[in-house]
Amino acid sequence: MTVFIVARPHRFTPGGYVYHVCNRGSRKGVVLETYEDYAAFCALTEEARQKRPMRIVAYSFRQTHFHFLLWPAADNDLPRFMKWLTQTHAQRFHRRRGSVGTGAVYQGRYFARALYEPRHFFTALRYVEANALKDGAVERAEDWPWCSASRLANEIPSVAIDDSPIARPSNWLEILNNY
């Protein structure tokens, strides 16, 4: 019997588009638990950006998953950035917990969808920045400290946000909080 192993195809991710990117813990498990975990993931995201340049338009880090709106400049910058980020996070996650060799941290390869139209962009942006509000973790979207909408960005570790291809409306917080 002949067995063929077929590698999953490479994704082609052209630069110049904004992508909604997310991933969750394996078996919906915890990937960020403590203040230190969240702070380390913020620092790791910035480290990833230094190694694999990426414009970050929005983000939300949650206990079992994360979301980004990423805007790569060049073709295939997105998989390079995400591979470095998730691979490095998984290695550090296992090392910190003494769980090396116990299985995957993430459920699989990250999800990424290009946002071609302004309405899709704003729908995804709202979903990302209101994620903690939608899940009932906070009463106002800007109260979640590990999110690009956070009013606490100057007080806790955070990720620098790049200019967006489309500016947020002046009443953006009102829009977020009416989710």
N, C-alpha and C positions, 0 to 999 in steps of 0.2 A: 504494500500500500504506500502510495506517495502522499506525503503531507506537504502542503504549501502554506508557508507563513506569509501572510500579506500584511505589510506595514500600513498603518493608517496613512492616508494621504496628507501631504503638507497643505496647510491652509495658505491661500494667497490672500494677503491683507494689504491692499494698496494704501499708500500714504495719502494724506490729505482729507481723509474721512474721520469722523468721530465714531468710536466704537463703544457700545455698552459691553463691559467685560465683567464677568463674575465667576466665582467658584465657591464651593462649600466644602466643609469637612467631610471626610470619608464616613459613610454611614450617618451623615448629618451630625457628626461629632464636633466637639469644641475645637476651634483653632486659635481663639483669642479668649483668655479668661480673666486675667488680672490687669490692673493698670499697667504693670510692667510689660505684659504681653502686647497690649495696644500701643504703648509708647515705642516698644521695640519694632513693631510692624510699621509704624510711621517712619522711624529711622531707616528701616530696611527699604521701604518704598523710595525714600530719598537716595539711599545708596544705589538702588537699582537704576534710578534715573541718571545718576552720575556714570554708571557703567554702560547703560543702554539708554541713550537720550529719549525722553518721552514727555509730551505735553499732557499734563493731568488737568482736566477740566472740572471734574467732580469725583468724590469718593464717599463711601460709607463703609466702615469696618464694623462688623457685628460679631457676636460670639461664635457663630457657626458658619459664617460666610462673609464675603466682601463684594463690593461693587465698585467699579471705576467707570468713568467716561474718559477714554484715552483718545488722543488726537495725534497719531504718529505722523511725522513729517515725510518719511520715505517708506517705500514698499517693504513689507516684512519687518519693520521695526517693532511692531506689536508682539509677534511671537518671541522675538529675542528678549524683549523687556519682560514679558510674562514668564518665560522659561526661567530666566535668572531669578526673578522675584519668588516664584512658587518653589523652585528647586532649593534655593538658599533658605527660604523660610522653613521648608520641611526638614532640611538638615539641622537647622538651629533648633527647631521645635523638638525633634527627637533627642538632640544632645542635651538640651535644657531639662528635659523630663526623664532622661535616662532610659529612653524607649527605642533606641536604635535597633532596627531589625524587626520591629513589631507590626509593620504594615504601612500603608499609605496614609498620609495626612489629608490629602485632598481626594475627593470622589473620582476625579479623573482630570482630563485636560479641561482647562477653563472654557467657559462659554463666551463667545464674542459675536456681536451683531453690529454691522455697520448701520449708521443712522444717516440716511440719504436726504431726508426732508426735514425742514425746520420743525414741523409738528411732531415728528418722531424724536427729534433731538430733545424738545421740551418735555415730551412724555417720559423719556428715559431719565432726563435730568431731575424731574420731579420725583420719579420713582426712587432714584438713588438717594437724593437728599432728604426725602420724607420717609425713608425706609424704617427708621426706628420709631417714628410717629405711627406709621401704618401698623407696625407690630405691637404697639401699645407700650413701648419701652419709655417713652417720654410724652409729655403733654403738648410740647411745641417742637417742631423739627430742629430748630436751632439749639435746643437743649441737649441734643446728643453730642457729646464731646468729640467723638471719633468720626466726624462727618464734615464735609466741606461747607455745609451751611451753619456750622457751629459758631455761636457767638463767643465761645471760649478759646478760639484759635490762638490768641495771644497768651493764654494762661497755661496751656498744656501742650505737650508735643503734638504736632500736626504735620500735615503734608502741604507744601506750597502749591497753590493753585495757579495755573496758567490762564491767560486770557482765553476766553471762549470764542469760537467762531461766530456765535450769535450772542449778543449781550442779554443778560437776564433782565426782565422787566423791573422797573423801579418798585413794584409791589410784589416782588418775588416771595418774600417771607409770608405774605398773606396768601399767596397762591399755594405755597407748600403746606401751610397750616389748615387749609380747607380741603385736605386730601380725602 
